[in-house]
């Protein structure tokens, strides 16, 4: 997919839609992905706050084993106050701050602290922690000004306000609520989020067909079997199928819709077909697949490497 990484030195007067967050293992930081509806590009925003992975333990800093506290990947262990939701009271816990999310969880070995002692918030993916701690919401619009991510509030339409009044606010008098004001605030927040403008996102979908033995699913890591066809459909009208010719197989009759373009590749040109597929995908900021992360994309990548 196409993207535009500008190492945090860009500003945008456009409203940017936050669509995802990931962890960059090379930079050791969270990376936010924004979609710019005007330029139809993905903008990558590297964290500049110094946010680090962490988890909590009920053990005091002194009680945490030295095999953890003395590790090179442990930055700090400090006491902090949290709310125990089950007991509805404040408690003192130890916050263990580390350099790498895998130091918290994600492995089955002693590298992950959660495998060594009882911990809390250690099963949450790091990028989700990052979003929550920075009050960022996927699906909401932001602007980037002076190295700051500024939320853009979109007013609820009069029609939505009227619906809320008729369906909820006007009937709350008949319902017993512990905190009516808090309920209204929570519903309004969700209404604001769900009424964010939906942009026309430039996108493409992809699906592949692979030669296989009867009863066996090809291994995307080994990628030993030929890719026989690749199909595309995009938001800007592209409908195309790449087909690899195979000896002994007739091309048959094309019964597809006339707006679908079919391109045939000679049997020995599988590599060219895959490279052409990559070129098409790179023209779009978003790629849609069905189980593509688990099969189609790793298979194409590993097959290209193999060829």
BAFI-3210 file (N, C-alpha, C; in Angstrom, 3 decimals, decimal comma, padded with zeros to 6 digits):
// residues 307
n [1|2|3|4|5|6|7|8|9|10|11|12|13|14|15|16|17|18|19|20|21|22|23|24|25|26|27|28|29|30|31|32|33|34|35|36|37|38|39|40|41|42|43|44|45|46|47|48|49|50|51|52|53|54|55|56|57|58|59|60|61|62|63|64|65|66|67|68|69|70|71|72|73|74|75|76|77|78|79|80|81|82|83|84|85|86|87|88|89|90|91|92|93|94|95|96|97|98|99|100|101|102|103|104|105|106|107|108|109|110|111|112|113|114|115|116|117|118|119|120|121|122|123|124|125|126|127|128|129|130|131|132|133|134|135|136|137|138|139|140|141|142|143|144|145|146|147|148|149|150|151|152|153|154|155|156|157|158|159|160|161|162|163|164|165|166|167|168|169|170|171|172|173|174|175|176|177|178|179|180|181|182|183|184|185|186|187|188|189|190|191|192|193|194|195|196|197|198|199|200|201|202|203|204|205|206|207|208|209|210|211|212|213|214|215|216|217|218|219|220|221|222|223|224|225|226|227|228|229|230|231|232|233|234|235|236|237|238|239|240|241|242|243|244|245|246|247|248|249|250|251|252|253|254|255|256|257|258|259|260|261|262|263|264|265|266|267|268|269|270|271|272|273|274|275|276|277|278|279|280|281|282|283|284|285|286|287|288|289|290|291|292|293|294|295|296|297|298|299|300|301|302|303|304|305|306|307]
n.u [000,835|000,346|002,070|002,928|005,466|006,578|008,201|007,247|007,592|005,720|002,880|-000,648|-003,296|-005,556|-008,330|-007,591|-008,159|-007,952|-006,916|-005,574|-003,155|000,175|003,040|006,371|009,047|011,666|012,049|011,267|008,850|005,444|003,372|001,221|-001,447|-002,790|-005,464|-005,630|-008,194|-008,104|-005,597|-005,576|-003,860|-001,904|-000,727|002,036|002,663|005,088|005,556|006,268|006,264|007,612|006,421|006,180|006,055|004,251|003,312|001,344|001,890|000,914|002,839|005,238|007,802|010,142|009,602|009,504|011,110|014,692|015,529|013,877|013,792|016,459|016,929|018,072|016,174|014,230|013,045|012,107|010,678|007,970|005,912|002,386|-000,940|-003,980|-007,371|-009,164|-011,480|-013,186|-013,270|-013,835|-012,087|-009,136|-005,859|-002,380|-000,006|002,689|004,207|005,595|007,885|009,021|011,333|010,501|007,602|007,516|008,827|006,921|004,727|003,691|005,461|006,359|008,263|010,761|011,331|009,113|007,534|005,050|004,943|006,385|005,617|002,515|000,590|-000,993|-002,887|-001,232|-001,918|-002,923|-002,649|000,185|-000,116|-002,771|-002,830|-001,331|-003,008|-005,181|-004,005|-003,275|-005,639|-006,715|-008,793|-009,652|-011,101|-011,859|-011,515|-008,572|-006,240|-002,888|-000,769|001,947|003,497|001,623|-001,188|-004,377|-007,668|-010,576|-013,642|-016,823|-019,911|-023,021|-025,690|-028,780|-030,886|-030,017|-029,801|-032,484|-033,495|-032,180|-033,336|-036,053|-035,976|-034,459|-033,683|-036,164|-037,490|-036,200|-037,135|-038,801|-037,187|-035,064|-032,006|-028,649|-026,977|-028,027|-027,039|-024,402|-024,958|-026,187|-024,019|-022,231|-023,692|-023,914|-021,239|-020,736|-022,591|-021,498|-019,083|-020,000|-021,220|-019,284|-018,032|-018,067|-015,444|-014,673|-012,842|-009,982|-009,423|-008,539|-009,402|-008,203|-007,613|-006,319|-005,593|-004,310|-002,331|-002,876|-002,636|-005,060|-007,125|-005,248|-004,054|-002,195|000,998|001,623|004,097|006,070|005,331|005,283|003,708|002,333|001,087|-001,948|-003,925|-004,898|-007,054|-008,581|-010,395|-011,420|-012,107|-012,206|-013,159|-011,641|-011,498|-010,083|-008,390|-005,664|-004,343|-002,642|-001,375|-001,658|-000,127|-001,860|-004,337|-007,317|-008,287|-010,956|-014,300|-015,007|-017,170|-017,536|-018,426|-018,363|-016,899|-014,819|-011,459|-009,243|-006,082|-003,699|-000,947|001,995|002,985|005,542|005,835|005,135|006,371|006,477|003,759|003,127|004,734|003,567|001,134|001,871|002,572|000,111|-001,276|000,249|-000,637|-002,743|-003,985|-005,256|-005,763|-007,914|-008,724|-009,713|-008,877|-006,348|-004,003|-003,246|-002,938|-003,085|-001,379|001,166|001,706|001,995|004,204|006,239|006,274|007,153|009,714|010,750|010,775]
n.v [-001,186|002,294|004,852|007,677|008,634|011,004|011,513|012,997|015,681|017,074|019,165|019,504|021,116|019,957|017,912|014,964|011,500|009,243|006,035|003,787|002,205|001,204|-000,733|000,118|-001,813|-001,260|001,481|001,533|002,568|003,790|004,088|006,166|005,959|007,991|008,937|011,009|012,622|014,455|014,411|011,731|009,941|007,914|009,022|008,766|008,908|009,258|008,498|011,087|011,549|009,983|007,809|004,630|000,992|-000,786|-002,453|-003,541|-004,426|-005,994|-006,309|-004,624|-002,244|-003,121|-005,768|-006,969|-009,383|-009,505|-010,552|-009,430|-006,607|-005,888|-006,178|-005,282|-004,337|-003,207|-000,158|001,427|001,126|002,011|003,247|003,680|005,042|003,324|002,474|-000,067|-001,777|-003,857|-003,872|-001,298|000,794|002,769|001,650|000,884|000,236|-001,305|000,152|-001,139|-000,184|-000,576|-001,202|-002,522|-003,949|-006,773|-007,404|-007,227|-008,920|-011,502|-013,476|-016,915|-017,326|-016,576|-014,015|-012,391|-010,506|-011,025|-013,748|-014,386|-013,160|-012,273|-010,053|-006,989|-005,517|-006,510|-008,045|-006,483|-005,148|-003,236|-000,915|-000,343|000,385|002,708|004,353|004,657|005,880|008,311|009,431|009,023|008,257|005,784|006,322|008,871|012,389|014,407|017,174|018,140|020,203|022,281|020,141|018,787|016,700|017,409|017,091|017,126|018,395|017,386|018,680|017,355|016,573|018,419|016,715|014,336|015,168|015,659|013,087|011,811|013,191|012,481|009,675|009,052|011,148|012,300|010,237|009,453|010,141|008,165|006,130|004,538|005,694|005,529|007,737|010,128|012,331|011,549|009,371|010,634|012,128|010,085|008,782|010,894|011,253|008,872|009,229|011,461|010,355|008,294|009,789|010,970|012,357|010,253|009,456|009,291|006,775|005,978|002,868|-000,624|-003,962|-007,320|-010,628|-013,927|-016,862|-020,100|-022,752|-026,096|-029,183|-031,800|-031,632|-030,379|-027,412|-024,783|-023,779|-020,634|-019,699|-021,349|-021,220|-022,790|-023,541|-022,513|-019,203|-018,771|-016,995|-013,569|-011,298|-008,041|-005,273|-001,953|001,194|003,229|002,218|000,255|-002,978|-005,935|-008,887|-010,988|-013,679|-016,733|-018,512|-022,027|-024,962|-027,274|-026,502|-025,100|-021,762|-021,128|-019,647|-016,239|-015,251|-013,152|-009,894|-007,149|-004,960|-005,891|-006,319|-008,625|-010,016|-012,015|-014,109|-015,657|-019,044|-019,152|-016,671|-015,994|-014,556|-011,953|-011,407|-011,296|-009,146|-007,092|-007,046|-006,089|-003,492|-002,381|-002,488|-000,728|001,736|002,473|003,646|002,042|-001,405|-004,088|-007,279|-010,755|-012,592|-011,903|-011,088|-013,421|-015,261|-014,533|-012,176|-012,784|-015,047|-014,086|-012,399|-014,171|-015,960|-014,328|-013,775|-016,326|-016,799]
n.w [000,000|-000,565|001,204|003,269|004,940|007,176|009,283|011,504|010,881|009,562|008,982|008,985|007,515|006,838|007,856|009,445|009,398|011,968|011,585|012,436|014,639|015,296|016,390|016,003|015,682|015,032|015,487|018,055|019,053|019,193|016,286|014,587|012,249|009,882|007,741|004,970|003,558|001,477|000,056|-000,321|000,955|003,211|006,252|008,323|011,730|014,015|017,433|019,765|022,394|024,156|025,260|026,846|026,968|029,556|032,634|035,480|038,923|041,971|043,814|045,848|044,838|046,103|046,548|044,112|042,141|041,774|039,409|037,629|038,165|037,783|035,122|031,814|030,043|031,572|032,466|034,608|037,884|039,683|042,358|042,166|042,207|041,804|040,839|042,310|040,759|041,446|044,209|044,647|045,551|046,267|045,486|046,038|043,618|041,742|038,993|036,183|033,943|030,658|027,887|025,599|024,135|024,155|026,441|028,320|027,528|025,161|024,527|025,184|027,016|029,593|028,946|028,876|031,292|032,408|032,504|034,687|037,109|038,801|036,964|035,826|033,166|031,246|029,138|027,229|024,005|023,028|021,376|021,771|024,445|024,172|022,599|024,364|026,638|025,562|024,910|022,363|019,587|017,384|014,248|014,610|013,832|013,383|013,653|012,829|014,371|015,104|016,078|017,569|018,212|017,488|018,462|016,376|016,720|015,705|015,096|016,237|014,090|013,642|013,211|014,401|017,054|017,620|017,388|019,514|021,612|021,383|021,521|023,776|025,826|026,419|027,635|029,891|032,334|033,185|033,876|036,191|037,036|038,227|037,821|036,037|034,582|033,957|032,338|030,136|029,198|028,414|026,369|024,576|023,870|022,447|020,400|019,144|018,180|016,472|014,572|013,074|010,042|007,198|005,219|001,679|001,133|-000,632|-001,960|-002,370|-003,157|-002,840|-004,019|-004,147|-006,114|-005,744|-006,976|-005,928|-004,043|-003,881|-001,083|000,514|001,989|000,676|001,999|003,260|004,115|003,013|000,333|-002,083|-004,235|-007,417|-008,000|-009,411|-010,177|-009,742|-008,336|-008,551|-007,212|-007,071|-005,357|-007,186|-009,525|-010,802|-012,095|-012,300|-013,436|-013,079|-014,828|-014,849|-017,462|-018,112|-019,178|-021,211|-020,425|-021,478|-022,408|-022,419|-022,370|-021,958|-019,642|-017,992|-016,674|-018,975|-018,046|-016,609|-016,678|-018,130|-017,820|-019,309|-018,458|-019,609|-018,895|-017,746|-016,634|-014,057|-011,983|-013,063|-013,114|-010,373|-009,550|-011,038|-009,764|-007,248|-007,989|-008,670|-006,219|-004,700|-005,481|-003,973|-000,851|001,062|001,610|001,098|002,239|002,477|005,097|004,365|005,690|006,868|004,810|001,828|001,452|002,804|001,274|-001,373|-000,994|-000,060|-002,165|-004,245|-003,290|-003,446|-006,166]
ca.u [000,000|001,110|002,006|003,774|006,036|007,286|009,007|006,696|007,932|004,682|001,669|-001,745|-004,480|-006,696|-008,758|-007,046|-008,898|-007,094|-007,450|-004,880|-001,905|001,020|004,316|007,529|010,091|012,957|012,107|010,878|007,819|004,149|003,199|-000,186|-001,742|-003,884|-005,860|-005,939|-009,184|-007,809|-004,488|-005,802|-002,625|-001,731|000,358|002,545|003,069|005,868|005,390|007,316|006,020|008,438|005,570|006,814|005,201|004,257|002,274|001,244|001,987|000,540|004,053|005,924|009,066|011,147|009,234|009,664|012,390|015,821|015,617|013,087|014,186|017,830|017,044|018,422|015,013|013,332|013,464|011,811|009,586|007,570|004,585|001,354|-002,263|-004,996|-008,664|-009,573|-012,887|-013,970|-013,446|-014,226|-011,221|-007,805|-004,792|-001,034|000,589|003,965|004,170|006,852|008,050|010,053|011,733|009,966|006,367|007,746|009,285|005,698|004,021|003,858|006,308|006,103|009,517|011,009|011,501|007,895|007,374|003,787|005,165|007,205|004,844|001,155|000,589|-002,237|-002,758|-000,119|-002,459|-003,395|-001,657|000,812|-000,657|-004,055|-002,463|-000,873|-004,184|-005,978|-003,284|-003,210|-007,023|-006,903|-009,875|-009,667|-012,370|-012,088|-010,693|-007,582|-005,306|-001,543|-000,254|003,033|003,870|000,577|-002,358|-005,503|-008,948|-011,516|-014,997|-017,841|-021,206|-024,106|-026,709|-030,053|-031,713|-029,558|-030,180|-033,919|-033,701|-031,757|-034,332|-037,300|-035,786|-033,788|-033,783|-037,557|-038,041|-035,373|-037,871|-039,470|-036,160|-034,246|-030,581|-027,812|-026,436|-028,638|-026,157|-023,297|-025,515|-026,369|-022,694|-021,681|-024,435|-023,556|-019,901|-020,875|-023,303|-020,519|-018,139|-020,674|-021,670|-018,156|-018,208|-017,421|-014,770|-014,565|-011,467|-009,452|-009,069|-008,571|-009,489|-007,352|-007,776|-005,461|-005,825|-003,023|-002,353|-002,766|-002,977|-006,391|-007,182|-004,168|-003,995|-000,796|001,643|002,059|005,505|006,882|004,915|005,860|002,799|002,176|-000,077|-002,578|-004,776|-004,989|-008,177|-008,607|-011,511|-011,085|-013,153|-012,245|-013,700|-010,791|-011,884|-009,079|-007,953|-004,462|-004,460|-001,430|-001,673|-001,103|-000,115|-002,887|-005,604|-007,898|-008,695|-012,404|-015,074|-015,123|-018,559|-017,543|-018,941|-017,425|-016,064|-013,727|-010,322|-008,485|-004,733|-003,095|000,513|002,508|003,236|006,827|005,858|004,449|007,029|006,015|002,378|003,127|005,302|002,540|000,124|002,417|002,520|-001,275|-001,613|000,967|-001,317|-003,881|-003,575|-005,837|-005,946|-008,922|-008,612|-010,347|-007,775|-005,154|-002,822|-002,856|-002,616|-002,808|-000,232|002,435|001,974|002,530|005,548|007,182|006,376|008,019|011,076|011,159|011,020]
ca.v [000,000|003,532|005,641|008,857|008,805|012,272|011,629|013,991|017,057|017,626|019,689|019,363|021,938|019,095|017,012|013,632|010,443|008,239|004,737|002,646|002,434|000,011|-000,561|-000,021|-002,463|-000,643|002,786|001,333|003,545|003,649|004,860|006,381|006,031|008,901|009,018|012,361|012,504|015,378|013,877|010,284|009,296|007,542|009,753|008,049|009,830|008,570|009,063|011,985|011,806|009,119|006,786|003,314|-000,102|-000,971|-003,269|-003,277|-005,554|-005,675|-006,342|-003,342|-002,257|-003,902|-007,186|-007,497|-010,111|-008,844|-011,068|-008,504|-005,209|-005,644|-006,427|-004,129|-003,803|-002,565|001,237|001,961|000,525|003,039|003,082|004,576|004,751|002,906|002,132|-001,468|-001,680|-004,891|-003,498|000,114|001,561|003,053|000,764|001,228|-000,838|-000,972|000,285|-001,610|000,451|-001,323|-000,670|-003,302|-004,640|-008,196|-007,552|-007,361|-010,132|-011,821|-014,658|-018,007|-017,513|-015,662|-012,646|-011,651|-010,392|-011,619|-015,179|-014,553|-012,739|-011,841|-008,675|-006,450|-004,756|-007,080|-008,744|-005,461|-004,812|-001,966|000,234|-000,011|001,166|004,024|005,121|004,965|006,829|009,611|009,841|008,999|007,356|005,378|006,706|010,284|013,300|015,212|017,993|018,143|021,567|022,503|018,847|018,324|016,085|018,157|016,507|017,998|018,055|017,540|018,876|016,434|017,228|018,700|015,510|013,394|015,717|015,454|011,658|011,526|013,748|011,719|008,270|008,843|012,164|012,521|009,080|009,100|010,371|006,924|005,117|004,799|005,644|006,022|009,057|010,491|013,244|010,765|008,577|011,518|012,470|008,913|008,579|011,994|010,973|007,845|009,825|012,298|009,501|007,563|010,742|011,541|012,223|009,081|009,901|008,352|006,290|005,296|001,537|-001,711|-005,303|-008,280|-012,043|-014,741|-018,299|-020,799|-024,168|-026,882|-030,602|-032,071|-031,863|-029,706|-025,962|-024,359|-023,112|-019,302|-019,475|-022,051|-020,670|-023,674|-023,699|-021,338|-018,320|-018,954|-015,850|-012,479|-010,432|-006,718|-004,350|-000,759|002,194|004,134|001,551|-000,788|-004,379|-006,604|-010,221|-011,541|-015,134|-017,401|-019,618|-023,319|-025,880|-028,302|-025,937|-024,157|-020,498|-021,131|-018,488|-015,201|-014,912|-012,099|-008,590|-006,499|-003,949|-006,573|-006,524|-009,845|-010,021|-013,346|-014,193|-016,969|-019,919|-018,841|-015,261|-015,824|-013,482|-010,689|-011,212|-010,888|-007,799|-006,173|-006,949|-005,181|-002,126|-001,910|-002,302|000,439|002,958|002,700|003,748|000,978|-002,694|-004,913|-008,695|-011,701|-013,397|-011,562|-011,055|-014,778|-016,106|-013,918|-011,268|-013,490|-015,978|-013,307|-011,926|-015,295|-016,525|-013,419|-014,022|-017,649|-016,730]
ca.w [000,000|-000,581|002,416|003,238|006,264|007,162|010,499|012,425|010,546|008,710|009,580|008,045|007,751|006,555|008,911|009,206|010,072|012,597|011,174|013,026|015,359|015,307|017,085|015,121|016,466|014,728|016,148|019,453|019,397|018,535|015,061|014,256|010,821|009,561|006,331|004,521|002,482|000,377|-000,745|-000,436|001,392|004,608|006,897|009,491|012,794|015,045|018,773|020,246|023,812|024,988|025,876|026,866|027,438|031,003|033,255|036,912|039,847|043,349|044,625|045,980|044,089|046,828|046,508|042,755|042,086|041,116|038,038|036,811|038,383|037,315|033,684|030,989|029,335|032,537|032,605|035,938|038,652|040,642|042,941|041,665|042,758|040,844|041,424|042,235|040,384|042,123|045,607|044,648|046,442|045,742|045,940|045,577|042,819|041,108|037,540|035,614|032,630|029,926|026,587|024,487|024,522|024,402|027,822|029,116|027,111|023,747|024,361|026,129|027,747|030,707|028,440|029,194|032,740|032,838|032,721|035,889|038,280|038,484|036,473|035,297|031,914|030,483|027,972|026,290|022,978|023,387|020,655|022,382|025,632|023,719|022,205|025,552|027,495|024,893|024,627|020,914|019,207|015,983|013,650|014,900|013,034|014,094|012,897|013,398|014,377|016,068|016,657|018,473|017,592|018,033|018,042|015,682|017,127|014,669|015,741|015,898|013,275|014,320|013,105|015,419|018,358|017,789|017,613|020,884|022,526|021,316|021,866|025,060|026,873|026,793|028,335|031,038|033,570|033,571|034,126|037,373|036,728|039,335|037,486|034,755|033,864|033,422|031,243|028,985|028,677|027,726|025,123|023,675|023,345|021,411|019,266|018,440|017,465|015,402|013,561|012,350|008,587|006,606|003,994|000,564|001,236|-001,813|-001,478|-003,342|-002,578|-003,548|-003,679|-005,008|-006,241|-005,748|-007,336|-004,695|-004,078|-003,349|000,354|001,237|001,839|000,494|003,128|002,821|004,438|002,021|-000,973|-003,101|-005,367|-008,268|-007,930|-010,722|-010,516|-008,763|-008,676|-007,928|-007,423|-006,304|-005,170|-008,337|-010,706|-011,369|-011,950|-013,126|-013,031|-013,691|-014,936|-015,321|-018,376|-017,730|-020,318|-021,153|-019,960|-022,425|-021,802|-022,253|-022,808|-020,934|-019,337|-016,987|-017,079|-019,899|-017,398|-015,917|-017,573|-017,853|-018,384|-019,245|-018,393|-020,007|-017,749|-017,128|-016,249|-012,765|-011,239|-013,630|-012,689|-008,966|-009,480|-011,543|-008,704|-006,237|-008,523|-008,571|-004,803|-004,188|-005,899|-003,084|000,552|001,874|000,950|001,761|001,899|003,389|005,630|003,601|006,554|007,213|003,658|000,521|001,418|003,017|000,173|-002,490|-000,642|-000,015|-003,514|-005,003|-002,817|-003,921|-007,608]
c.u [000,875|000,994|002,995|004,272|006,894|007,974|008,560|007,017|006,895|003,560|000,573|-002,889|-005,740|-007,084|-008,315|-007,824|-007,913|-007,669|-006,752|-003,680|-001,137|002,247|005,442|008,689|011,465|013,121|011,767|009,838|006,518|004,111|001,704|-000,339|-002,981|-004,191|-006,248|-006,921|-008,893|-006,723|-004,635|-004,533|-002,735|-000,533|000,753|003,106|003,781|005,693|006,572|007,187|006,931|007,647|006,230|005,826|005,314|003,213|002,285|001,380|001,548|001,748|004,636|007,212|010,140|010,869|009,395|011,040|013,466|015,996|014,777|013,634|015,577|018,003|017,344|017,208|013,960|013,851|013,274|010,692|009,203|006,151|003,627|000,011|-003,225|-006,295|-008,928|-011,082|-013,750|-014,248|-013,831|-013,409|-009,869|-006,795|-003,461|-000,457|001,933|003,780|005,548|006,956|009,235|010,324|010,963|008,682|006,562|008,305|008,099|005,000|004,290|004,794|005,889|007,316|009,624|011,262|010,309|007,631|006,096|003,896|005,904|006,462|003,431|001,178|-000,798|-001,924|-001,583|-000,600|-002,974|-002,291|-001,114|000,175|-002,033|-003,841|-002,094|-002,062|-004,974|-005,297|-003,251|-004,583|-007,287|-007,930|-009,787|-011,059|-012,726|-011,123|-009,774|-006,873|-003,954|-000,974|000,799|003,385|002,850|-000,592|-003,594|-006,813|-009,849|-012,934|-015,968|-019,200|-022,217|-025,165|-027,983|-030,959|-031,337|-029,938|-031,664|-034,223|-033,310|-032,792|-035,590|-037,138|-035,220|-034,122|-035,221|-038,160|-037,259|-036,094|-038,550|-038,483|-035,333|-032,778|-029,781|-027,306|-026,925|-027,714|-024,999|-023,758|-025,663|-025,026|-022,100|-022,372|-024,074|-022,176|-019,956|-021,577|-022,367|-019,579|-018,800|-021,197|-020,512|-018,386|-017,440|-016,766|-014,857|-013,113|-011,073|-008,908|-009,159|-008,667|-008,713|-007,673|-006,925|-005,956|-004,473|-003,231|-002,155|-003,094|-004,344|-006,305|-006,098|-004,192|-002,535|-000,271|002,140|003,519|006,416|006,604|005,484|005,006|002,637|000,943|-000,708|-003,467|-004,764|-006,107|-008,149|-009,958|-011,282|-012,257|-013,247|-012,588|-012,845|-011,356|-010,984|-008,704|-006,689|-004,601|-003,165|-001,827|-000,994|-001,212|-001,164|-004,234|-006,100|-008,338|-010,204|-013,043|-015,220|-016,589|-018,660|-018,109|-017,915|-016,538|-014,925|-012,621|-009,550|-007,143|-004,132|-001,572|000,938|002,960|004,545|006,934|005,133|005,051|006,573|004,592|002,319|003,675|004,306|001,428|000,593|002,319|001,107|-001,627|-000,967|000,316|-002,459|-003,425|-004,111|-006,081|-006,917|-008,759|-009,478|-009,268|-006,474|-003,891|-002,315|-002,448|-002,178|-001,523|001,087|002,755|002,580|003,965|006,559|007,341|007,282|009,477|011,610|011,514|012,232]
c.v [001,243|004,211|006,783|009,101|010,057|012,564|012,783|015,433|017,673|018,199|019,594|020,272|021,138|018,310|015,604|012,615|009,432|006,860|003,558|003,119|001,123|000,301|-000,826|-000,572|-001,854|000,682|002,701|002,359|003,209|004,534|004,948|006,487|006,895|008,816|010,452|012,261|013,394|014,808|012,383|009,502|008,880|008,311|009,013|009,039|009,043|009,277|009,942|012,243|010,992|008,041|005,414|002,247|-000,271|-002,007|-002,957|-004,573|-005,089|-005,751|-004,934|-003,392|-003,108|-005,402|-007,801|-008,143|-009,345|-009,330|-010,236|-007,082|-004,889|-005,851|-005,143|-003,513|-003,218|-001,156|001,738|001,141|001,535|002,797|004,113|004,147|004,402|002,607|000,648|-001,473|-002,702|-004,520|-002,026|000,918|001,781|002,070|001,267|000,015|-000,363|-000,931|-000,074|-001,090|-000,194|-000,684|-001,282|-003,994|-006,118|-008,445|-007,676|-008,676|-010,417|-012,974|-015,708|-018,259|-016,521|-014,231|-011,784|-011,687|-011,057|-013,127|-015,451|-014,189|-012,386|-010,364|-008,288|-005,568|-005,250|-007,861|-007,765|-005,174|-003,408|-000,778|000,626|000,780|002,592|004,910|005,578|006,039|008,228|010,110|009,944|007,936|007,054|005,655|008,157|011,137|014,138|016,133|017,931|019,542|021,702|021,226|018,328|017,765|016,674|017,546|017,550|017,552|018,349|017,610|017,824|017,202|017,451|017,472|014,488|013,873|015,477|013,986|011,270|012,018|012,898|010,292|008,059|009,900|012,352|011,397|008,704|009,309|009,119|005,825|005,520|004,603|006,175|007,441|009,430|011,379|012,489|009,923|009,424|011,887|011,306|008,673|009,662|011,780|009,935|008,402|010,705|011,451|008,831|008,486|011,480|011,366|011,014|009,501|008,842|007,893|005,558|003,939|000,519|-003,031|-006,269|-009,690|-012,856|-016,179|-018,969|-022,254|-025,003|-028,343|-030,797|-032,357|-031,183|-028,206|-025,547|-023,585|-021,739|-019,004|-020,135|-021,532|-021,478|-023,772|-022,382|-020,520|-018,336|-017,786|-014,840|-011,548|-009,132|-006,057|-003,156|000,211|003,158|003,408|000,470|-002,171|-005,176|-007,953|-010,575|-013,062|-015,701|-018,570|-020,900|-024,272|-026,966|-027,807|-024,909|-022,893|-020,418|-019,851|-017,498|-014,816|-013,804|-010,807|-007,882|-005,440|-004,568|-006,881|-007,771|-009,767|-011,406|-013,230|-015,595|-017,746|-019,590|-017,412|-015,003|-014,667|-012,122|-010,374|-010,705|-009,472|-006,760|-005,986|-005,990|-003,726|-001,549|-001,588|-001,036|001,762|003,337|002,735|002,629|-000,265|-003,533|-006,358|-009,507|-012,682|-013,122|-011,535|-012,459|-015,629|-015,310|-013,094|-011,971|-014,469|-015,229|-012,870|-013,068|-015,962|-015,652|-013,608|-015,338|-017,624|-015,861]
c.w [000,000|000,764|002,309|004,649|006,271|008,485|011,396|012,051|009,619|009,557|008,538|008,451|007,459|007,799|008,535|010,022|010,655|012,304|011,844|013,832|015,380|016,164|016,105|015,941|016,213|015,477|017,630|019,893|018,686|017,296|014,771|012,751|010,615|008,070|006,024|003,354|001,280|-000,530|-001,017|-000,106|002,854|005,153|008,169|010,503|013,888|016,384|019,156|021,739|024,718|025,704|025,758|027,341|028,954|031,403|034,744|037,704|041,231|044,289|044,727|045,164|044,760|046,739|045,119|042,635|041,319|039,687|037,076|036,936|037,846|035,814|032,918|030,305|030,271|032,808|034,028|036,569|039,726|041,133|042,352|042,223|041,627|041,588|041,218|041,992|041,120|043,572|045,772|045,661|045,771|046,323|045,386|044,845|042,271|039,594|036,994|034,185|031,922|028,565|025,426|024,936|024,824|025,799|028,771|028,800|025,650|023,482|025,388|027,020|028,901|030,244|028,819|030,695|033,220|033,041|034,030|037,171|037,829|038,101|035,988|034,093|031,070|029,265|026,918|025,278|023,248|022,679|021,195|023,674|025,248|023,354|023,428|026,400|026,892|024,445|023,126|020,552|017,717|015,411|013,902|014,075|013,926|013,104|013,594|013,243|015,465|016,825|017,662|017,672|018,258|017,547|017,400|016,005|015,988|015,351|015,286|015,110|014,085|014,300|014,175|016,813|018,638|018,076|019,037|021,891|022,561|021,835|023,267|026,103|027,353|027,604|029,589|032,363|034,080|033,946|035,342|037,025|037,909|039,089|036,091|033,926|033,220|032,240|029,983|028,357|027,886|026,388|024,111|023,067|022,236|020,178|018,449|017,596|016,269|014,305|012,904|010,849|008,053|005,295|002,899|000,496|-000,043|-001,376|-002,607|-002,586|-003,463|-003,077|-004,645|-005,049|-006,421|-006,150|-006,066|-004,951|-003,437|-001,848|001,160|000,943|001,702|001,701|002,674|003,137|003,403|000,614|-002,132|-004,363|-006,134|-007,886|-009,317|-011,136|-009,380|-009,218|-007,894|-008,181|-006,511|-006,245|-006,342|-009,639|-011,321|-011,060|-012,881|-012,538|-013,803|-013,685|-015,507|-016,219|-017,890|-018,908|-020,125|-020,683|-020,967|-021,698|-021,617|-022,757|-021,659|-020,752|-018,295|-017,562|-017,959|-019,249|-016,589|-016,920|-017,156|-018,570|-018,197|-019,229|-018,815|-018,776|-017,027|-016,613|-014,921|-011,965|-011,740|-013,174|-011,246|-008,815|-009,984|-010,509|-007,612|-006,706|-008,420|-007,120|-004,245|-004,578|-004,956|-001,631|001,436|001,029|001,768|001,293|002,848|003,828|004,879|004,434|006,852|006,024|002,429|000,501|001,730|001,893|-001,016|-002,210|-000,706|-001,378|-004,380|-004,592|-003,382|-005,408|-007,937]
res [x|x|x|x|x|x|x|x|x|x|x|x|x|x|x|x|x|x|x|x|x|x|x|x|x|x|x|x|x|x|x|x|x|x|x|x|x|x|x|x|x|x|x|x|x|x|x|x|x|x|x|x|x|x|x|x|x|x|x|x|x|x|x|x|x|x|x|x|x|x|x|x|x|x|x|x|x|x|x|x|x|x|x|x|x|x|x|x|x|x|x|x|x|x|x|x|x|x|x|x|x|x|x|x|x|x|x|x|x|x|x|x|x|x|x|x|x|x|x|x|x|x|x|x|x|x|x|x|x|x|x|x|x|x|x|x|x|x|x|x|x|x|x|x|x|x|x|x|x|x|x|x|x|x|x|x|x|x|x|x|x|x|x|x|x|x|x|x|x|x|x|x|x|x|x|x|x|x|x|x|x|x|x|x|x|x|x|x|x|x|x|x|x|x|x|x|x|x|x|x|x|x|x|x|x|x|x|x|x|x|x|x|x|x|x|x|x|x|x|x|x|x|x|x|x|x|x|x|x|x|x|x|x|x|x|x|x|x|x|x|x|x|x|x|x|x|x|x|x|x|x|x|x|x|x|x|x|x|x|x|x|x|x|x|x|x|x|x|x|x|x|x|x|x|x|x|x|x|x|x|x|x|x|x|x|x|x|x|x|x|x|x|x|x|x|x|x|x|x|x|x|x|x|x|x|x|x]
***
